[in-house]
Amino acid sequence: MLIIIGMVVVVGSILGGYLPHGSFAVLIQPLEFVIIFGAAMGGFIISNPPEVLKGVGKNLGKTFKGAPHNKQSYIELLTLLYTLFRLAKSKGPLALEAHIENPEESSIFKNFPKFSANHHAVTFLCDYLRMITMGTENAFEVEALIDEEIETHHSENARIAVAVTNMADGLPAFGIVAAVLGVINTMGSILEPPEVLGELIGAALVGTFLGVLLAYGFIGPLGNALKGYADADTKYYACMKAALVAHMQGYAPAISIEFARKLLFSNERPTFTELEDAVNEAPAAS
């Protein structure tokens, strides 16, 4: 929602400052847009693999919806971790086996629908809990492995943001290309009267305007928004990592999730009391 509001502000500010002294019709140059945006899209396709091209549309859709996680989703995550750790502490790590092998059928996971809907997060958590049930004991080795997986996951999302940002960097240059083509077209009409030449030169200059506007008003900010989304999603997995490592080191469930809670940004972090209330209200694991 904020992205849409920002775009409206960009367009409103530019048009609001221009229209009292100029004509909107002069800015309507669809062929200039085709040259600039079409060439930029062509370069975008050339420079990126298919998985990045597919990921842009998918990730942009998510980004427009806002941040991937909020305080409530972190309360749900930490409560889930507490429930799983408490079951492992009371009945042994093997008690988790039925839940992590079939999380979609698990009575525990069903109580946490938002987390369960995140397929990658479910797989991530279950894989490391499975390693624990299989006898993995070295918390430092597991932490290093988790760091590598998180870095890989982050890089996959970050390269989508980089691709969009690189596209934004090229838009001003394509704007100049469109402007030069417009000047070439104008030179072919050099004997026309001044009012005709003025219109042709104005159309050419719109190319430069559009290239800069698209780069710094829309595509560049979208690249930064994608990067912010990737960073926020990575924090979710770092939160799980902190809790898992603390659990492997023998801490009580309440302490393990406290390690994770402390990693969160202030606007997402539940208070100790809020989290305590949530875990006390959570259904007992079986």
C-alpha positions as CSV (number, residue, x, y, z in Angstrom):
1,M,0.0,0.0,0.0
2,L,2.8,2.4,0.9
3,I,4.4,1.8,-2.5
4,I,1.2,2.8,-4.3
5,I,1.0,5.9,-2.1
6,G,4.6,6.8,-2.9
7,M,3.9,6.4,-6.7
8,V,0.9,8.7,-6.4
9,V,3.0,11.3,-4.6
10,V,5.7,11.1,-7.3
11,V,3.2,11.6,-10.1
12,G,1.1,14.2,-8.2
13,S,4.1,16.3,-7.3
14,I,5.5,16.4,-10.8
15,L,2.3,17.0,-12.6
16,G,1.2,19.5,-9.9
17,G,4.3,21.5,-10.4
18,Y,4.2,21.3,-14.2
19,L,0.6,21.7,-15.3
20,P,0.1,25.4,-14.1
21,H,2.7,26.4,-16.6
22,G,2.6,23.7,-19.3
23,S,0.4,21.4,-21.4
24,F,-0.2,17.8,-20.3
25,A,-0.6,16.8,-24.0
26,V,3.0,17.5,-24.7
27,L,4.1,14.9,-22.2
28,I,2.0,12.2,-23.9
29,Q,4.6,10.6,-26.1
30,P,3.8,6.8,-26.3
31,L,6.5,6.1,-28.8
32,E,9.2,7.6,-26.5
33,F,7.9,5.3,-23.8
34,V,8.1,2.3,-26.1
35,I,11.7,3.1,-27.0
36,I,12.8,3.7,-23.4
37,F,10.9,1.0,-21.5
38,G,11.0,-1.5,-24.3
39,A,14.8,-1.2,-24.6
40,A,15.2,-1.4,-20.9
41,M,13.1,-4.6,-20.7
42,G,15.2,-6.1,-23.6
43,G,18.4,-5.4,-21.7
44,F,16.8,-6.8,-18.5
45,I,15.9,-10.1,-20.3
46,I,19.4,-10.3,-21.8
47,S,21.2,-9.9,-18.5
48,N,19.1,-12.2,-16.2
49,P,18.4,-15.9,-16.1
50,P,14.9,-17.2,-16.3
51,E,14.5,-17.8,-12.5
52,V,15.2,-14.1,-11.9
53,L,12.8,-13.0,-14.6
54,K,10.0,-15.2,-13.0
55,G,11.0,-14.1,-9.5
56,V,10.5,-10.4,-10.2
57,G,6.8,-10.6,-10.8
58,K,6.3,-13.0,-7.9
59,N,8.3,-10.9,-5.5
60,L,6.9,-7.6,-6.6
61,G,3.4,-8.9,-5.9
62,K,4.5,-9.7,-2.4
63,T,6.3,-6.4,-1.9
64,F,3.2,-4.4,-2.9
65,K,1.3,-6.1,0.0
66,G,3.8,-4.8,2.5
67,A,6.4,-6.3,4.9
68,P,6.5,-10.1,4.9
69,H,6.4,-10.3,8.7
70,N,5.0,-8.2,11.5
71,K,4.8,-8.5,15.3
72,Q,1.9,-10.9,15.1
73,S,3.6,-13.3,12.8
74,Y,6.7,-13.3,15.0
75,I,4.5,-14.0,18.0
76,E,3.1,-17.0,16.1
77,L,6.6,-18.2,15.1
78,L,8.0,-17.9,18.6
79,T,5.0,-19.6,20.1
80,L,5.4,-22.5,17.7
81,L,9.1,-22.8,18.5
82,Y,8.3,-22.8,22.2
83,T,5.6,-25.5,21.7
84,L,8.0,-27.7,19.7
85,F,10.9,-27.2,22.1
86,R,8.7,-27.9,25.2
87,L,7.5,-31.2,23.6
88,A,11.1,-32.2,22.8
89,K,12.2,-31.4,26.4
90,S,9.4,-33.2,28.1
91,K,9.1,-36.3,25.8
92,G,12.4,-36.4,24.1
93,P,13.5,-35.3,20.6
94,L,11.9,-38.3,18.9
95,A,8.5,-37.0,20.0
96,L,8.9,-34.4,17.2
97,E,9.3,-36.9,14.5
98,A,5.6,-37.3,13.6
99,H,5.1,-33.6,13.4
100,I,8.1,-32.7,11.3
101,E,7.7,-35.6,8.9
102,N,4.2,-34.6,8.1
103,P,3.8,-31.0,9.1
104,E,0.6,-30.6,7.0
105,E,-1.0,-33.2,9.3
106,S,0.6,-32.1,12.5
107,S,-1.7,-31.1,15.3
108,I,0.9,-28.6,16.4
109,F,1.5,-26.9,13.0
110,K,-2.3,-26.7,12.4
111,N,-2.5,-24.3,15.3
112,F,-0.2,-21.8,13.5
113,P,-1.8,-21.3,10.1
114,K,0.3,-18.3,8.9
115,F,3.6,-20.2,9.5
116,S,2.2,-23.4,8.0
117,A,1.3,-21.5,4.8
118,N,4.9,-20.5,4.3
119,H,6.2,-23.6,2.6
120,H,9.9,-22.6,2.6
121,A,9.8,-21.7,6.3
122,V,8.2,-25.0,7.2
123,T,10.8,-27.0,5.2
124,F,13.6,-24.9,6.8
125,L,12.4,-25.6,10.4
126,C,11.5,-29.2,9.9
127,D,14.9,-30.0,8.2
128,Y,16.9,-28.8,11.2
129,L,14.5,-30.3,13.8
130,R,15.0,-33.6,11.9
131,M,18.7,-33.3,12.2
132,I,18.3,-32.9,15.9
133,T,16.1,-36.0,16.2
134,M,18.7,-37.9,14.2
135,G,21.3,-37.2,16.8
136,T,23.1,-34.0,15.7
137,E,24.6,-32.5,18.8
138,N,27.2,-29.9,17.7
139,A,25.3,-26.6,17.9
140,F,28.2,-24.6,16.3
141,E,28.3,-26.8,13.2
142,V,24.6,-26.6,12.8
143,E,24.7,-22.8,13.2
144,A,27.3,-22.6,10.5
145,L,25.2,-24.7,8.2
146,I,22.1,-22.6,8.9
147,D,24.1,-19.4,8.2
148,E,25.1,-20.8,4.8
149,E,21.5,-21.7,3.9
150,I,20.2,-18.4,5.0
151,E,22.8,-16.6,3.0
152,T,21.8,-18.7,-0.1
153,H,18.2,-17.9,0.4
154,H,18.9,-14.2,0.9
155,S,21.1,-14.1,-2.2
156,E,18.4,-15.7,-4.3
157,N,16.0,-12.9,-3.3
158,A,18.6,-10.1,-3.3
159,R,19.7,-10.8,-6.9
160,I,16.1,-10.0,-8.0
161,A,16.4,-6.6,-6.3
162,V,19.8,-6.1,-7.9
163,A,18.4,-6.9,-11.3
164,V,15.6,-4.3,-11.0
165,T,18.0,-1.7,-9.6
166,N,20.4,-2.3,-12.6
167,M,17.4,-1.8,-14.9
168,A,16.7,1.5,-13.2
169,D,20.4,2.5,-13.7
170,G,20.0,2.1,-17.5
171,L,16.8,4.0,-17.9
172,P,18.3,7.5,-18.1
173,A,20.7,6.3,-20.8
174,F,17.8,4.9,-22.8
175,G,16.0,8.2,-22.3
176,I,18.9,9.9,-24.0
177,V,18.7,7.4,-26.8
178,A,15.0,8.3,-27.3
179,A,15.9,12.0,-27.2
180,V,18.7,11.6,-29.8
181,L,16.3,9.7,-32.0
182,G,13.8,12.6,-31.6
183,V,16.5,15.1,-32.5
184,I,17.4,13.1,-35.6
185,N,13.7,13.2,-36.6
186,T,13.7,16.9,-35.9
187,M,16.7,17.5,-38.2
188,G,14.8,15.9,-41.0
189,S,12.2,18.6,-40.6
190,I,14.5,21.6,-40.2
191,L,12.7,23.6,-42.9
192,E,9.4,23.4,-41.1
193,P,8.0,26.5,-39.3
194,P,9.1,27.2,-35.7
195,E,5.9,25.9,-34.2
196,V,6.4,22.5,-35.8
197,L,10.1,22.4,-34.8
198,G,9.2,23.3,-31.3
199,E,6.7,20.5,-31.0
200,L,9.3,18.0,-32.4
201,I,12.0,19.2,-30.1
202,G,9.6,19.1,-27.1
203,A,8.7,15.5,-28.0
204,A,12.5,14.6,-28.1
205,L,13.1,16.1,-24.7
206,V,10.3,14.1,-23.2
207,G,12.4,11.1,-23.8
208,T,15.1,12.3,-21.4
209,F,12.3,13.3,-18.9
210,L,10.7,9.9,-19.0
211,G,14.0,8.0,-18.7
212,V,15.0,9.9,-15.5
213,L,11.4,9.8,-14.1
214,L,11.1,6.1,-14.5
215,A,14.5,5.4,-13.1
216,Y,14.4,7.5,-10.0
217,G,10.6,7.8,-9.4
218,F,9.5,4.2,-10.0
219,I,11.9,1.4,-11.0
220,G,14.8,2.4,-8.7
221,P,12.5,2.7,-5.6
222,L,11.0,-0.7,-6.5
223,G,14.4,-2.2,-6.5
224,N,15.1,-0.8,-3.1
225,A,11.7,-2.1,-1.9
226,L,12.5,-5.6,-3.1
227,K,15.8,-5.4,-1.3
228,G,14.1,-4.4,1.9
229,Y,11.6,-7.2,1.5
230,A,14.5,-9.7,1.1
231,D,16.2,-8.3,4.2
232,A,13.0,-8.6,6.3
233,D,12.4,-12.1,5.1
234,T,16.0,-13.1,6.0
235,K,15.4,-11.8,9.6
236,Y,12.6,-14.4,9.9
237,Y,15.0,-17.2,9.3
238,A,17.7,-15.7,11.5
239,C,15.1,-15.6,14.3
240,M,14.5,-19.4,13.8
241,K,18.3,-20.0,13.8
242,A,18.8,-18.3,17.1
243,A,16.1,-20.3,18.8
244,L,17.3,-23.6,17.3
245,V,20.9,-23.1,18.3
246,A,19.9,-22.1,21.9
247,H,17.7,-25.2,22.1
248,M,20.6,-27.4,20.9
249,Q,22.8,-25.9,23.6
250,G,20.3,-27.1,26.3
251,Y,18.4,-24.0,27.2
252,A,14.9,-24.1,28.4
253,P,12.2,-23.4,25.8
254,A,11.4,-20.0,27.3
255,I,15.1,-19.0,27.1
256,S,15.5,-20.3,23.6
257,I,12.8,-18.2,22.2
258,E,14.1,-15.2,24.2
259,F,17.3,-15.5,22.3
260,A,15.3,-15.3,19.1
261,R,13.1,-12.4,20.3
262,K,16.1,-10.2,21.0
263,L,17.1,-10.4,17.4
264,L,14.0,-8.6,16.1
265,F,13.6,-5.0,15.2
266,S,11.8,-2.9,17.8
267,N,8.7,-2.4,15.6
268,E,8.4,-6.2,15.2
269,R,9.5,-7.4,18.5
270,P,6.8,-8.5,21.0
271,T,7.4,-7.6,24.6
272,F,8.4,-10.3,27.1
273,T,4.9,-10.1,28.5
274,E,3.2,-10.3,25.2
275,L,5.2,-13.4,24.3
276,E,4.6,-15.0,27.7
277,D,0.9,-14.5,27.3
278,A,0.9,-16.1,23.9
279,V,2.8,-19.2,24.9
280,N,0.6,-19.6,28.0
281,E,-2.5,-19.5,25.8
282,A,-1.1,-21.9,23.2
283,P,-2.6,-25.4,23.0
284,A,-0.6,-28.1,24.7
285,A,1.5,-30.3,22.4
286,S,0.9,-34.0,22.1
